[in-house]
Amino acid sequence: MPNRDADARLIAEVSAFADELSALLTAVFPGPVEPFAARVAEGASTLVIIEQQPQAGVTLTADAQPLLSLSATFRCAWDHVGEFLAVRESTVTVALTGAEEPLFRYDFNADCDGKVPGAHLNVHGHRDEMVFALMGAGRRLRGKARSSLMGKGRIPRLASFHFPLGGPRFRPSLEDVVEIIVREFGLDTRAGWEDAVKAGRCMWREKQLRSAVRDDPESAADVLRHLGYAVEWPVDRPAHRRRDERVHAL
């Protein structure tokens, strides 16, 4: 780490996060995975960047043949109260091997201006490029069914790829869709439309937060205790089991 003034605890936590990312990719993909590395951002001792070495990312294969590359970067800092590690910005990119332009990219920016979603998906590749990647898929999982259909003369479509967006608890709301099509397509709106969207989104996220707490009350209780709340489970009631089917859901 080049910056001696950087927060040692922040560096340690970000480095541990980088190790978790490296372990994930190593556990999933059979090819060589260079570890993620953490470095203090130049000129910003309170910001630590995680990036892959090399930055070109990991080569992914199908039937042992290179098909895609996966790369990711994260910019990390303390949260607004300076206690918990927070990702301020992240990019996860998937591209055809050797291609300069990605097929698609997941972006997150905690400091966005609100004109685009803080967490969003950009599709860069043309339909033909995505179809080429789908046709090159291996013969496992959904690739097996796709190969069978191709054998019958049915070419994959871009619509056959399912992009995950937060699972049952953190999926986008209708308000998110309404706002982004208004902003991106310049749609006509009534006066006060933004207030209506914000109010609806607030209600949606409050409901989802309450549901997420019911899915994993122990994690919620741990955070509340850390904030100074007194949280105790009634002794006359059985412990609430974490709903793994929800917590693990794609």
Rosetta blueprint (number, residue, H / E / L):
1 M L
2 P L
3 N L
4 R L
5 D L
6 A L
7 D L
8 A H
9 R H
10 L H
11 I H
12 A H
13 E H
14 V H
15 S H
16 A H
17 F H
18 A H
19 D H
20 E H
21 L H
22 S H
23 A H
24 L H
25 L H
26 T H
27 A H
28 V H
29 F L
30 P L
31 G L
32 P L
33 V L
34 E L
35 P L
36 F E
37 A E
38 A E
39 R E
40 V E
41 A L
42 E L
43 G L
44 A L
45 S L
46 T L
47 L L
48 V E
49 I E
50 I E
51 E E
52 Q E
53 Q L
54 P L
55 Q L
56 A L
57 G L
58 V E
59 T E
60 L E
61 T E
62 A E
63 D L
64 A L
65 Q E
66 P E
67 L E
68 L E
69 S E
70 L E
71 S E
72 A E
73 T E
74 F E
75 R E
76 C E
77 A E
78 W E
79 D L
80 H L
81 V L
82 G L
83 E L
84 F L
85 L E
86 A E
87 V E
88 R E
89 E E
90 S E
91 T E
92 V E
93 T E
94 V E
95 A E
96 L E
97 T L
98 G L
99 A L
100 E L
101 E L
102 P L
103 L L
104 F E
105 R E
106 Y E
107 D E
108 F E
109 N E
110 A L
111 D L
112 C L
113 D L
114 G L
115 K L
116 V L
117 P L
118 G L
119 A E
120 H E
121 L E
122 N E
123 V E
124 H L
125 G L
126 H L
127 R H
128 D H
129 E H
130 M H
131 V H
132 F H
133 A H
134 L H
135 M H
136 G L
137 A L
138 G L
139 R L
140 R L
141 L L
142 R H
143 G H
144 K H
145 A H
146 R H
147 S H
148 S H
149 L H
150 M H
151 G H
152 K L
153 G L
154 R L
155 I L
156 P L
157 R L
158 L H
159 A H
160 S H
161 F L
162 H L
163 F L
164 P L
165 L L
166 G L
167 G H
168 P H
169 R H
170 F H
171 R L
172 P L
173 S L
174 L H
175 E H
176 D H
177 V H
178 V H
179 E H
180 I H
181 I H
182 V H
183 R H
184 E H
185 F H
186 G L
187 L L
188 D L
189 T L
190 R L
191 A L
192 G L
193 W H
194 E H
195 D H
196 A H
197 V H
198 K H
199 A H
200 G H
201 R H
202 C H
203 M H
204 W H
205 R H
206 E H
207 K H
208 Q H
209 L H
210 R H
211 S H
212 A H
213 V H
214 R H
215 D H
216 D L
217 P H
218 E H
219 S H
220 A H
221 A H
222 D H
223 V H
224 L H
225 R H
226 H H
227 L L
228 G L
229 Y L
230 A L
231 V L
232 E L
233 W L
234 P L
235 V L
236 D L
237 R L
238 P L
239 A L
240 H L
241 R L
242 R L
243 R L
244 D H
245 E H
246 R H
247 V H
248 H L
249 A L
250 L L
